[in-house]
Amino acid sequence: MTHCPRRFHGALIVLFSLPGSAVLAADAHSLSGTAWVLADLPGRALVKDASVTLQFMKGTVSGSDGCNRFSGHYSAKKSTLKVSAQMAATLMACPAEVTAQAKAFIAALTGTSSYRIADDTLELLSAGGEVRAALKAQSQALGGSAWRATAINNGKQAVVSVLSETSVTMSFGMDGRVSGSAGCNNYSGPYKSEGASLSFGAAALTRKMCARPEGVMEQEQRFVKALGTVATHRIEGNRLELRTAEGAIALLFTRAD
């Protein structure tokens, strides 16, 4: 499977409007910089493997509704929260149950009047104080996390899936070192992370040659080259995106079990 790397503000963007709140000026210091994963949508069982995420940053709310990525504006003051009814979203087709959950979540989000945070849980509340959605805090810290690559930028303006018979992994140490398997050889090297910024130093690899599966050594070279282009990272649910300074996808990972 081949994916064309693109920035979120690309061709597949649509504006849609839902009844509810209007766009308000941003005043959202307590929520800004936080990230969340949907844990409960009252009255609806969550669809397995359709992670719904939510991030707040300086008046902008974004995330994945389990099917498509979305972005819009929000304002918050004390316990009040208003999310724009007009959002930008990608236009991927998904199974009916995933689409229904996505619509229910966006309706809950844009219909929110206030919020409360208790421990690691964010509750979005209606005007009457009813819980419309509950989300668990999502750490953006890389140290101590482990991942398995699902796709690699091939350096030819495309992101391609990892060969099915190979395993490309990445573990971030708390000491600023990263290590894993590049598909054939093991590698290790330094990394630097501050906020969303991420960069990798030169990686040291073992020197094995693997004949099978076909293309494994070429994939390994693409992986190492992609590491050198990484400028930012984003964690959403069980997904890790590493992007270049231009916003193109360099590597995609899922969280290792």
C-alpha atoms as an extended CHARMM CRD file, in Angstrom:
* protein
*
       257  EXT
         1         1  MET       CA              0.0000000000        0.0000000000        0.0000000000  PROA      1               0.0000000000
         2         2  THR       CA              1.3260000000        3.4370000000       -0.9220000000  PROA      2               0.0000000000
         3         3  HSD       CA              0.3280000000        6.7020000000        0.6980000000  PROA      3               0.0000000000
         4         4  CYS       CA              1.1280000000       10.1330000000       -0.6890000000  PROA      4               0.0000000000
         5         5  PRO       CA              2.5340000000       12.3240000000        2.0930000000  PROA      5               0.0000000000
         6         6  ARG       CA              0.5170000000       15.4680000000        2.5190000000  PROA      6               0.0000000000
         7         7  ARG       CA             -0.0150000000       18.2520000000        4.9630000000  PROA      7               0.0000000000
         8         8  PHE       CA             -3.2830000000       18.4720000000        6.7890000000  PROA      8               0.0000000000
         9         9  HSD       CA             -4.1870000000       21.6940000000        4.9920000000  PROA      9               0.0000000000
        10        10  GLY       CA             -4.2060000000       19.9140000000        1.6440000000  PROA      10              0.0000000000
        11        11  ALA       CA             -6.6700000000       19.1320000000       -1.1100000000  PROA      11              0.0000000000
        12        12  LEU       CA             -8.8440000000       16.7710000000        0.8600000000  PROA      12              0.0000000000
        13        13  ILE       CA            -10.2660000000       19.4090000000        3.1990000000  PROA      13              0.0000000000
        14        14  VAL       CA            -13.9120000000       20.2410000000        3.6590000000  PROA      14              0.0000000000
        15        15  LEU       CA            -15.6530000000       22.8050000000        5.8220000000  PROA      15              0.0000000000
        16        16  PHE       CA            -18.7270000000       21.5980000000        7.6110000000  PROA      16              0.0000000000
        17        17  SER       CA            -21.0270000000       23.2100000000       10.1400000000  PROA      17              0.0000000000
        18        18  LEU       CA            -22.9090000000       21.7030000000       13.0150000000  PROA      18              0.0000000000
        19        19  PRO       CA            -25.5580000000       23.4420000000       15.1060000000  PROA      19              0.0000000000
        20        20  GLY       CA            -24.2960000000       24.8540000000       18.3570000000  PROA      20              0.0000000000
        21        21  SER       CA            -21.4780000000       27.1190000000       19.2370000000  PROA      21              0.0000000000
        22        22  ALA       CA            -19.9540000000       30.0330000000       17.3640000000  PROA      22              0.0000000000
        23        23  VAL       CA            -16.3170000000       30.9440000000       16.8400000000  PROA      23              0.0000000000
        24        24  LEU       CA            -15.0110000000       32.9270000000       19.7910000000  PROA      24              0.0000000000
        25        25  ALA       CA            -11.6870000000       34.5500000000       20.5510000000  PROA      25              0.0000000000
        26        26  ALA       CA             -9.1710000000       32.2560000000       22.2260000000  PROA      26              0.0000000000
        27        27  ASP       CA             -8.6240000000       32.5630000000       25.9670000000  PROA      27              0.0000000000
        28        28  ALA       CA             -7.6960000000       29.0290000000       26.9130000000  PROA      28              0.0000000000
        29        29  HSD       CA             -4.6460000000       28.8980000000       29.1120000000  PROA      29              0.0000000000
        30        30  SER       CA             -5.5930000000       25.8730000000       31.2370000000  PROA      30              0.0000000000
        31        31  LEU       CA             -6.4220000000       23.5910000000       28.2980000000  PROA      31              0.0000000000
        32        32  SER       CA             -3.7360000000       24.7920000000       25.9050000000  PROA      32              0.0000000000
        33        33  GLY       CA             -1.0020000000       22.2270000000       25.4330000000  PROA      33              0.0000000000
        34        34  THR       CA             -3.0670000000       19.2640000000       26.6390000000  PROA      34              0.0000000000
        35        35  ALA       CA             -3.8580000000       16.0850000000       24.6990000000  PROA      35              0.0000000000
        36        36  TRP       CA             -6.6290000000       13.5280000000       25.2960000000  PROA      36              0.0000000000
        37        37  VAL       CA             -8.0400000000       10.1950000000       24.1050000000  PROA      37              0.0000000000
        38        38  LEU       CA            -11.7710000000        9.4310000000       24.1310000000  PROA      38              0.0000000000
        39        39  ALA       CA            -12.7160000000        7.0580000000       26.9500000000  PROA      39              0.0000000000
        40        40  ASP       CA            -16.5180000000        7.3280000000       27.0360000000  PROA      40              0.0000000000
        41        41  LEU       CA            -19.2960000000        8.6180000000       24.8000000000  PROA      41              0.0000000000
        42        42  PRO       CA            -22.4440000000        8.2350000000       26.9350000000  PROA      42              0.0000000000
        43        43  GLY       CA            -25.0880000000        6.0630000000       25.3350000000  PROA      43              0.0000000000
        44        44  ARG       CA            -22.6860000000        4.5860000000       22.7870000000  PROA      44              0.0000000000
        45        45  ALA       CA            -20.1960000000        1.7140000000       22.9400000000  PROA      45              0.0000000000
        46        46  LEU       CA            -16.8300000000        2.8060000000       21.5580000000  PROA      46              0.0000000000
        47        47  VAL       CA            -15.6680000000        1.1600000000       18.3390000000  PROA      47              0.0000000000
        48        48  LYS       CA            -12.5600000000       -0.9860000000       18.8360000000  PROA      48              0.0000000000
        49        49  ASP       CA             -9.3990000000        0.2320000000       17.0800000000  PROA      49              0.0000000000
        50        50  ALA       CA            -10.9850000000        3.5790000000       16.1440000000  PROA      50              0.0000000000
        51        51  SER       CA             -9.0930000000        5.8400000000       18.5540000000  PROA      51              0.0000000000
        52        52  VAL       CA            -10.5720000000        9.3350000000       18.9720000000  PROA      52              0.0000000000
        53        53  THR       CA             -8.1080000000       12.0210000000       20.0360000000  PROA      53              0.0000000000
        54        54  LEU       CA             -8.2930000000       15.6790000000       21.0220000000  PROA      54              0.0000000000
        55        55  GLN       CA             -5.5930000000       18.3230000000       21.4210000000  PROA      55              0.0000000000
        56        56  PHE       CA             -5.8080000000       21.9510000000       22.5330000000  PROA      56              0.0000000000
        57        57  MET       CA             -3.1720000000       24.4790000000       21.5140000000  PROA      57              0.0000000000
        58        58  LYS       CA             -3.4420000000       28.2850000000       21.7060000000  PROA      58              0.0000000000
        59        59  GLY       CA             -7.0780000000       28.5460000000       20.6430000000  PROA      59              0.0000000000
        60        60  THR       CA             -6.9410000000       25.6860000000       18.1530000000  PROA      60              0.0000000000
        61        61  VAL       CA             -8.5110000000       22.2870000000       18.7620000000  PROA      61              0.0000000000
        62        62  SER       CA             -7.5120000000       19.3310000000       16.5910000000  PROA      62              0.0000000000
        63        63  GLY       CA             -7.3190000000       15.5690000000       16.5290000000  PROA      63              0.0000000000
        64        64  SER       CA             -8.7940000000       12.4660000000       14.9520000000  PROA      64              0.0000000000
        65        65  ASP       CA            -12.4750000000       11.5160000000       15.1840000000  PROA      65              0.0000000000
        66        66  GLY       CA            -11.4960000000        7.8760000000       14.6300000000  PROA      66              0.0000000000
        67        67  CYS       CA            -11.8730000000        8.2310000000       10.8770000000  PROA      67              0.0000000000
        68        68  ASN       CA            -10.7490000000       11.6980000000        9.7920000000  PROA      68              0.0000000000
        69        69  ARG       CA             -8.5210000000       14.4360000000       11.1340000000  PROA      69              0.0000000000
        70        70  PHE       CA            -10.2150000000       17.6750000000       12.1420000000  PROA      70              0.0000000000
        71        71  SER       CA             -9.2110000000       21.1700000000       13.2000000000  PROA      71              0.0000000000
        72        72  GLY       CA            -11.0940000000       24.2020000000       14.4730000000  PROA      72              0.0000000000
        73        73  HSD       CA            -11.1250000000       27.0310000000       17.0090000000  PROA      73              0.0000000000
        74        74  TYR       CA            -12.0640000000       27.0630000000       20.6730000000  PROA      74              0.0000000000
        75        75  SER       CA            -12.2290000000       29.4740000000       23.5840000000  PROA      75              0.0000000000
        76        76  ALA       CA            -12.1850000000       28.6950000000       27.2870000000  PROA      76              0.0000000000
        77        77  LYS       CA            -12.5150000000       30.8550000000       30.3740000000  PROA      77              0.0000000000
        78        78  LYS       CA            -12.6320000000       29.3790000000       33.8410000000  PROA      78              0.0000000000
        79        79  SER       CA            -14.8580000000       26.3120000000       33.3340000000  PROA      79              0.0000000000
        80        80  THR       CA            -16.6050000000       27.4200000000       30.1340000000  PROA      80              0.0000000000
        81        81  LEU       CA            -15.6350000000       25.9120000000       26.7970000000  PROA      81              0.0000000000
        82        82  LYS       CA            -16.9030000000       26.8290000000       23.3470000000  PROA      82              0.0000000000
        83        83  VAL       CA            -15.7450000000       24.9760000000       20.2390000000  PROA      83              0.0000000000
        84        84  SER       CA            -16.3490000000       26.3390000000       16.7520000000  PROA      84              0.0000000000
        85        85  ALA       CA            -19.2150000000       24.7140000000       14.8720000000  PROA      85              0.0000000000
        86        86  GLN       CA            -17.2150000000       25.1870000000       11.6850000000  PROA      86              0.0000000000
        87        87  MET       CA            -14.3150000000       22.7700000000       11.2980000000  PROA      87              0.0000000000
        88        88  ALA       CA            -11.8760000000       21.6010000000        8.6600000000  PROA      88              0.0000000000
        89        89  ALA       CA            -11.6480000000       17.8440000000        8.1630000000  PROA      89              0.0000000000
        90        90  THR       CA            -10.1600000000       15.2730000000        5.8380000000  PROA      90              0.0000000000
        91        91  LEU       CA            -12.5500000000       13.1770000000        3.7330000000  PROA      91              0.0000000000
        92        92  MET       CA            -11.6400000000        9.5270000000        4.2080000000  PROA      92              0.0000000000
        93        93  ALA       CA            -14.3850000000        6.9040000000        3.9130000000  PROA      93              0.0000000000
        94        94  CYS       CA            -14.7340000000        4.6400000000        6.9500000000  PROA      94              0.0000000000
        95        95  PRO       CA            -17.0240000000        1.7850000000        8.0920000000  PROA      95              0.0000000000
        96        96  ALA       CA            -20.5320000000        2.8630000000        9.0620000000  PROA      96              0.0000000000
        97        97  GLU       CA            -20.0320000000        2.3000000000       12.7960000000  PROA      97              0.0000000000
        98        98  VAL       CA            -16.8250000000        4.3600000000       12.8080000000  PROA      98              0.0000000000
        99        99  THR       CA            -18.5060000000        7.1810000000       10.8720000000  PROA      99              0.0000000000
       100       100  ALA       CA            -21.4690000000        7.1770000000       13.2690000000  PROA      100             0.0000000000
       101       101  GLN       CA            -19.1220000000        7.3900000000       16.2710000000  PROA      101             0.0000000000
       102       102  ALA       CA            -17.1610000000       10.2060000000       14.6180000000  PROA      102             0.0000000000
       103       103  LYS       CA            -20.3220000000       12.2390000000       14.0070000000  PROA      103             0.0000000000
       104       104  ALA       CA            -21.4980000000       11.6680000000       17.5890000000  PROA      104             0.0000000000
       105       105  PHE       CA            -18.1590000000       12.8110000000       18.9830000000  PROA      105             0.0000000000
       106       106  ILE       CA            -17.9820000000       15.9630000000       16.8380000000  PROA      106             0.0000000000
       107       107  ALA       CA            -21.5690000000       16.7980000000       17.8200000000  PROA      107             0.0000000000
       108       108  ALA       CA            -20.6490000000       16.3480000000       21.4960000000  PROA      108             0.0000000000
       109       109  LEU       CA            -17.5120000000       18.4630000000       21.0830000000  PROA      109             0.0000000000
       110       110  THR       CA            -19.1780000000       21.3820000000       19.2880000000  PROA      110             0.0000000000
       111       111  GLY       CA            -22.1420000000       21.2290000000       21.6460000000  PROA      111             0.0000000000
       112       112  THR       CA            -19.9920000000       21.5780000000       24.7550000000  PROA      112             0.0000000000
       113       113  SER       CA            -20.7490000000       24.4890000000       27.1060000000  PROA      113             0.0000000000
       114       114  SER       CA            -18.3040000000       23.7860000000       29.9190000000  PROA      114             0.0000000000
       115       115  TYR       CA            -15.6990000000       21.2980000000       31.0800000000  PROA      115             0.0000000000
       116       116  ARG       CA            -14.1140000000       19.8680000000       34.1810000000  PROA      116             0.0000000000
       117       117  ILE       CA            -10.8580000000       18.0110000000       34.7790000000  PROA      117             0.0000000000
       118       118  ALA       CA            -10.5260000000       15.4850000000       37.5790000000  PROA      118             0.0000000000
       119       119  ASP       CA             -7.2440000000       13.5860000000       37.9280000000  PROA      119             0.0000000000
       120       120  ASP       CA             -6.4810000000       12.4260000000       34.3680000000  PROA      120             0.0000000000
       121       121  THR       CA            -10.0220000000       12.7690000000       32.9780000000  PROA      121             0.0000000000
       122       122  LEU       CA            -11.5150000000       15.6150000000       30.9430000000  PROA      122             0.0000000000
       123       123  GLU       CA            -15.3190000000       15.7620000000       30.8640000000  PROA      123             0.0000000000
       124       124  LEU       CA            -17.1230000000       17.8110000000       28.2150000000  PROA      124             0.0000000000
       125       125  LEU       CA            -20.4290000000       19.0700000000       29.5980000000  PROA      125             0.0000000000
       126       126  SER       CA            -23.7020000000       20.2610000000       28.0860000000  PROA      126             0.0000000000
       127       127  ALA       CA            -25.4450000000       23.4840000000       29.1070000000  PROA      127             0.0000000000
       128       128  GLY       CA            -27.3800000000       21.4050000000       31.6370000000  PROA      128             0.0000000000
       129       129  GLY       CA            -24.2160000000       19.8980000000       33.1240000000  PROA      129             0.0000000000
       130       130  GLU       CA            -24.5900000000       16.4560000000       31.5400000000  PROA      130             0.0000000000
       131       131  VAL       CA            -21.4300000000       14.6440000000       30.4220000000  PROA      131             0.0000000000
       132       132  ARG       CA            -21.2960000000       14.6080000000       26.6240000000  PROA      132             0.0000000000
       133       133  ALA       CA            -17.8850000000       12.9020000000       26.4080000000  PROA      133             0.0000000000
       134       134  ALA       CA            -15.0900000000       11.8310000000       28.7460000000  PROA      134             0.0000000000
       135       135  LEU       CA            -11.4470000000       11.6880000000       27.6970000000  PROA      135             0.0000000000
       136       136  LYS       CA             -8.2580000000       10.4350000000       29.3380000000  PROA      136             0.0000000000
       137       137  ALA       CA             -5.0420000000       12.4580000000       29.3770000000  PROA      137             0.0000000000
       138       138  GLN       CA             -2.5300000000       11.5020000000       26.6870000000  PROA      138             0.0000000000
       139       139  SER       CA              1.1260000000       12.1020000000       27.4810000000  PROA      139             0.0000000000
       140       140  GLN       CA              3.2470000000       13.5380000000       24.6750000000  PROA      140             0.0000000000
       141       141  ALA       CA              6.4600000000       12.4030000000       26.3770000000  PROA      141             0.0000000000
       142       142  LEU       CA              8.6210000000       10.0830000000       24.2850000000  PROA      142             0.0000000000
       143       143  GLY       CA             10.9620000000        8.8450000000       27.0150000000  PROA      143             0.0000000000
       144       144  GLY       CA             10.0680000000        5.3020000000       28.0690000000  PROA      144             0.0000000000
       145       145  SER       CA              7.8090000000        4.6450000000       25.0670000000  PROA      145             0.0000000000
       146       146  ALA       CA              8.1710000000        1.8810000000       22.4430000000  PROA      146             0.0000000000
       147       147  TRP       CA              6.8070000000        1.7850000000       18.8950000000  PROA      147             0.0000000000
       148       148  ARG       CA              6.5100000000       -0.3630000000       15.7690000000  PROA      148             0.0000000000
       149       149  ALA       CA              6.7950000000        1.3200000000       12.3580000000  PROA      149             0.0000000000
       150       150  THR       CA              3.8940000000        0.9610000000        9.9320000000  PROA      150             0.0000000000
       151       151  ALA       CA              5.0540000000        3.2330000000        7.0930000000  PROA      151             0.0000000000
       152       152  ILE       CA              8.2520000000        4.8970000000        5.8760000000  PROA      152             0.0000000000
       153       153  ASN       CA              8.8220000000        7.8200000000        3.5210000000  PROA      153             0.0000000000
       154       154  ASN       CA             10.6120000000        6.3380000000        0.4930000000  PROA      154             0.0000000000
       155       155  GLY       CA             12.2770000000        9.6230000000       -0.4460000000  PROA      155             0.0000000000
       156       156  LYS       CA             10.2540000000        9.7650000000       -3.6620000000  PROA      156             0.0000000000
       157       157  GLN       CA              7.3120000000       11.8000000000       -2.3430000000  PROA      157             0.0000000000
       158       158  ALA       CA              5.4530000000        8.7260000000       -1.1030000000  PROA      158             0.0000000000
       159       159  VAL       CA              5.0030000000        6.9220000000        2.2050000000  PROA      159             0.0000000000
       160       160  VAL       CA              5.0100000000        3.1410000000        1.8390000000  PROA      160             0.0000000000
       161       161  SER       CA              3.9490000000        0.3950000000        4.2230000000  PROA      161             0.0000000000
       162       162  VAL       CA              6.5980000000       -1.6140000000        6.0540000000  PROA      162             0.0000000000
       163       163  LEU       CA              7.2240000000       -5.0070000000        4.4550000000  PROA      163             0.0000000000
       164       164  SER       CA              4.8840000000       -7.5350000000        6.0260000000  PROA      164             0.0000000000
       165       165  GLU       CA              7.6330000000       -9.9950000000        6.9930000000  PROA      165             0.0000000000
       166       166  THR       CA              9.7710000000       -7.3790000000        8.7360000000  PROA      166             0.0000000000
       167       167  SER       CA              9.6420000000       -5.5480000000       12.0360000000  PROA      167             0.0000000000
       168       168  VAL       CA             10.9710000000       -1.9890000000       12.3320000000  PROA      168             0.0000000000
       169       169  THR       CA             10.9100000000       -0.7900000000       15.9350000000  PROA      169             0.0000000000
       170       170  MET       CA             11.8600000000        2.2300000000       18.0090000000  PROA      170             0.0000000000
       171       171  SER       CA             12.2980000000        2.5830000000       21.7790000000  PROA      171             0.0000000000
       172       172  PHE       CA             12.9610000000        5.9490000000       23.4060000000  PROA      172             0.0000000000
       173       173  GLY       CA             15.1140000000        5.8020000000       26.5250000000  PROA      173             0.0000000000
       174       174  MET       CA             14.8900000000        8.2510000000       29.3830000000  PROA      174             0.0000000000
       175       175  ASP       CA             18.5920000000        9.0140000000       28.8260000000  PROA      175             0.0000000000
       176       176  GLY       CA             18.1790000000       10.6460000000       25.4090000000  PROA      176             0.0000000000
       177       177  ARG       CA             19.0310000000        7.4710000000       23.4990000000  PROA      177             0.0000000000
       178       178  VAL       CA             16.8650000000        5.6920000000       20.9380000000  PROA      178             0.0000000000
       179       179  SER       CA             17.2630000000        2.0840000000       19.7900000000  PROA      179             0.0000000000
       180       180  GLY       CA             15.4840000000       -0.6740000000       17.9270000000  PROA      180             0.0000000000
       181       181  SER       CA             15.4710000000       -2.8250000000       14.8110000000  PROA      181             0.0000000000
       182       182  ALA       CA             15.7370000000       -1.2590000000       11.3580000000  PROA      182             0.0000000000
       183       183  GLY       CA             14.2950000000       -4.4410000000        9.8220000000  PROA      183             0.0000000000
       184       184  CYS       CA             17.5520000000       -6.3440000000        9.4930000000  PROA      184             0.0000000000
       185       185  ASN       CA             20.1290000000       -4.6160000000       11.6880000000  PROA      185             0.0000000000
       186       186  ASN       CA             19.7600000000       -3.1950000000       15.1700000000  PROA      186             0.0000000000
       187       187  TYR       CA             20.4810000000        0.5050000000       15.6390000000  PROA      187             0.0000000000
       188       188  SER       CA             21.0250000000        3.0170000000       18.4190000000  PROA      188             0.0000000000
       189       189  GLY       CA             21.7100000000        6.7260000000       18.6520000000  PROA      189             0.0000000000
       190       190  PRO       CA             20.8760000000        9.9980000000       20.3980000000  PROA      190             0.0000000000
       191       191  TYR       CA             17.6550000000       11.9730000000       20.1460000000  PROA      191             0.0000000000
       192       192  LYS       CA             16.5890000000       15.4300000000       21.3330000000  PROA      192             0.0000000000
       193       193  SER       CA             12.9790000000       16.2940000000       22.1040000000  PROA      193             0.0000000000
       194       194  GLU       CA             11.4950000000       19.5700000000       23.3100000000  PROA      194             0.0000000000
       195       195  GLY       CA              7.7710000000       20.1200000000       23.0250000000  PROA      195             0.0000000000
       196       196  ALA       CA              6.7320000000       18.9380000000       19.5690000000  PROA      196             0.0000000000
       197       197  SER       CA             10.2930000000       19.2570000000       18.2140000000  PROA      197             0.0000000000
       198       198  LEU       CA             12.2910000000       16.0690000000       17.6890000000  PROA      198             0.0000000000
       199       199  SER       CA             15.6350000000       15.3180000000       16.0520000000  PROA      199             0.0000000000
       200       200  PHE       CA             17.8840000000       12.2770000000       15.8200000000  PROA      200             0.0000000000
       201       201  GLY       CA             21.6630000000       12.1490000000       15.8430000000  PROA      201             0.0000000000
       202       202  ALA       CA             23.7450000000        9.7590000000       13.7600000000  PROA      202             0.0000000000
       203       203  ALA       CA             22.6620000000        6.1610000000       14.3690000000  PROA      203             0.0000000000
       204       204  ALA       CA             25.0740000000        3.2450000000       14.7910000000  PROA      204             0.0000000000
       205       205  LEU       CA             23.9330000000       -0.0060000000       13.1220000000  PROA      205             0.0000000000
       206       206  THR       CA             25.0940000000       -3.5980000000       13.2760000000  PROA      206             0.0000000000
       207       207  ARG       CA             26.4620000000       -4.9640000000        9.9880000000  PROA      207             0.0000000000
       208       208  LYS       CA             24.3240000000       -7.9250000000        8.9910000000  PROA      208             0.0000000000
       209       209  MET       CA             23.1170000000       -8.5260000000        5.4410000000  PROA      209             0.0000000000
       210       210  CYS       CA             19.6100000000       -9.9450000000        5.1110000000  PROA      210             0.0000000000
       211       211  ALA       CA             18.5060000000      -11.5510000000        1.8500000000  PROA      211             0.0000000000
       212       212  ARG       CA             14.8880000000      -12.0720000000        2.8210000000  PROA      212             0.0000000000
       213       213  PRO       CA             12.3340000000      -10.7640000000        2.4770000000  PROA      213             0.0000000000
       214       214  GLU       CA             13.1720000000       -9.1390000000       -0.8290000000  PROA      214             0.0000000000
       215       215  GLY       CA             13.7380000000       -5.4190000000       -0.4150000000  PROA      215             0.0000000000
       216       216  VAL       CA             14.4990000000       -5.4940000000        3.3050000000  PROA      216             0.0000000000
       217       217  MET       CA             17.9050000000       -3.8180000000        2.9340000000  PROA      217             0.0000000000
       218       218  GLU       CA             16.4620000000       -1.0540000000        0.7300000000  PROA      218             0.0000000000
       219       219  GLN       CA             13.7300000000       -0.5140000000        3.3250000000  PROA      219             0.0000000000
       220       220  GLU       CA             16.3670000000       -0.2640000000        6.0500000000  PROA      220             0.0000000000
       221       221  GLN       CA             18.2200000000        2.4170000000        4.0900000000  PROA      221             0.0000000000
       222       222  ARG       CA             14.9890000000        4.3870000000        3.6340000000  PROA      222             0.0000000000
       223       223  PHE       CA             14.2770000000        4.1270000000        7.3630000000  PROA      223             0.0000000000
       224       224  VAL       CA             17.7030000000        5.4550000000        8.3790000000  PROA      224             0.0000000000
       225       225  LYS       CA             17.4520000000        8.2650000000        5.8150000000  PROA      225             0.0000000000
       226       226  ALA       CA             13.9640000000        9.1890000000        7.0460000000  PROA      226             0.0000000000
       227       227  LEU       CA             15.2640000000        9.4780000000       10.6200000000  PROA      227             0.0000000000
       228       228  GLY       CA             17.5720000000       12.2530000000        9.5000000000  PROA      228             0.0000000000
       229       229  THR       CA             14.6720000000       14.3020000000        8.1370000000  PROA      229             0.0000000000
       230       230  VAL       CA             12.5310000000       14.2620000000       11.2990000000  PROA      230             0.0000000000
       231       231  ALA       CA             11.7460000000       17.6670000000       12.8300000000  PROA      231             0.0000000000
       232       232  THR       CA              8.5180000000       17.1680000000       14.8030000000  PROA      232             0.0000000000
       233       233  HSD       CA              6.4810000000       14.4460000000       16.4650000000  PROA      233             0.0000000000
       234       234  ARG       CA              2.8720000000       13.9770000000       17.5090000000  PROA      234             0.0000000000
       235       235  ILE       CA              1.3350000000       11.2240000000       19.6380000000  PROA      235             0.0000000000
       236       236  GLU       CA             -2.3590000000       10.5160000000       19.1440000000  PROA      236             0.0000000000
       237       237  GLY       CA             -3.7460000000        7.5110000000       20.9450000000  PROA      237             0.0000000000
       238       238  ASN       CA             -1.6110000000        4.5470000000       19.8570000000  PROA      238             0.0000000000
       239       239  ARG       CA             -0.2020000000        6.3870000000       16.8470000000  PROA      239             0.0000000000
       240       240  LEU       CA              3.0800000000        8.2940000000       16.5400000000  PROA      240             0.0000000000
       241       241  GLU       CA              3.7010000000       10.5990000000       13.5720000000  PROA      241             0.0000000000
       242       242  LEU       CA              7.2010000000       11.8550000000       12.7780000000  PROA      242             0.0000000000
       243       243  ARG       CA              7.2480000000       14.7070000000       10.2450000000  PROA      243             0.0000000000
       244       244  THR       CA              9.8090000000       16.7630000000        8.3800000000  PROA      244             0.0000000000
       245       245  ALA       CA             10.2450000000       20.5170000000        8.8280000000  PROA      245             0.0000000000
       246       246  GLU       CA              8.0440000000       20.9480000000        5.7510000000  PROA      246             0.0000000000
       247       247  GLY       CA              5.2520000000       18.9150000000        7.3650000000  PROA      247             0.0000000000
       248       248  ALA       CA              5.6260000000       15.7820000000        5.2300000000  PROA      248             0.0000000000
       249       249  ILE       CA              5.3240000000       12.4070000000        6.9500000000  PROA      249             0.0000000000
       250       250  ALA       CA              8.7400000000       10.8320000000        7.5650000000  PROA      250             0.0000000000
       251       251  LEU       CA              7.6630000000        7.7960000000        9.6150000000  PROA      251             0.0000000000
       252       252  LEU       CA              4.4630000000        6.3810000000       11.0830000000  PROA      252             0.0000000000
       253       253  PHE       CA              4.3560000000        4.1000000000       14.1300000000  PROA      253             0.0000000000
       254       254  THR       CA              1.8700000000        2.2970000000       16.3330000000  PROA      254             0.0000000000
       255       255  ARG       CA              2.5190000000        1.7460000000       20.0130000000  PROA      255             0.0000000000
       256       256  ALA       CA              4.2230000000       -1.5850000000       20.7330000000  PROA      256             0.0000000000
       257       257  ASP       CA              2.3440000000       -4.0180000000       22.9640000000  PROA      257             0.0000000000
